[in-house]
């Protein structure tokens, strides 16, 4: 396995209990040679969210999407501004409940689970289906 | 010709409650004020059931719930977040806009040349907000702010419309204004409309036709501006910088009735402390503090409303002075033997801290003024964390927690309250 070094975490991201206040003036030494090369720290929001106004977080309950790397209790990044396509993973409301499934448009409108334990949901005439948005990422936490 | 737009969210709070509750798509929804006192928002279905705006909840509760209506306590964390999203989207569409309230914004449509483009923009805007945030909006487009309000009114009431109305020629405008009572016009309140009625002016059209000189002489330049705007002459500009707040109010209804001054005092002190915090947060100073107390309107016992103000010699933001002022007022307006059910505090007459004129007789020197500022900053900083520093006059329980028994989750602002899939 290769590991890429991505960057340092900034002091601003640490919990308040880590932050120290210097009440006394701090003596200064030679300015850091890195000052001219400072870059803003890695920002997960920027990586995960393209359109903030249209993006919502949804928590997964259940393991029906396990094979799409979406575990129980994962957090989904849902972008409502992306038009869902055949094969997109979506959050949809089906008869008043939110579900996360893979969208199948052809040959027949269907919501596919990604776990053989579950059956595909074929949308029957008269069933109320609204696609809330497209899932662009899932965050699974291990610890 | 100039095109301005007013974007107005339909039944905003009720619509927000629906975004994460697809099961409530067609269910009547009402939202209650803080402390679950009155109805402050209604979905279309709740309006159709005859639920009036501002009606006390206990009066309609039984009938409403037995008919299958759904009720929510207000959830301003959710409404605020969804409002911000709507405003961000609008901000990306135009060069200049003014956020007018939590659910309304004026847009300057500089890029629009004609009525067709205006309609296209309106529909695009409406669809985008509906798709991206899930909130329905209506859009009124017209050459002046006052007329965009009229257009929005038409967009709301016209049946089967697209939620977009564009008024840009004299004939259409005159036609609509003839059917519009003057009290529906932006900026015309009950008093003014009564005065105008006495002069025989009932419809917006009649007001528009009235001689400008007469309006200016009998009323004010404000009404003159309204008349000019109805005629299509743009007088009220789009302000793209938010006006600083002009007053701060902290008020609550009490769960029980309070008849004892000693019980009321610490509660008023809590309001004063909270109001002063808000004042400093807004970086303002106030010259006047007012306190009001009132009995319930729905109470069969004798009624009393008390209101009075206290002037400071110079603008200030010190909690201790505000506490002192509010105590004096309360002692003056409180009457023995009345069951008070609501009270509040109002800070007003603001000036920006950097432009404070020092009073000639102000005994405090600059140094102690600075120390007071530092003290208040330190207390605010501590209170914003887990710690709580109380003033001796306060009620130990802090500001009586707002009673919200039916509040929905903070779907968008709290990790532990996110919407969940089944």
Interface residues (C-beta under 8 A of the other chain):
Chain A: X16 X51 X52 X53 X54 X56 X57 X58 X59 X60 X61 X62 X75 X76 X80 X81 X91 X93 X96 X97 X98 X99 X100 X128 X130 X132
Chain B: X20 X22 X23 X24 X25 X85 X86 X88 X89 X92 X128 X131 X132 X133 X134 X385 X411 X412 X418 X419 X420 X421 X422
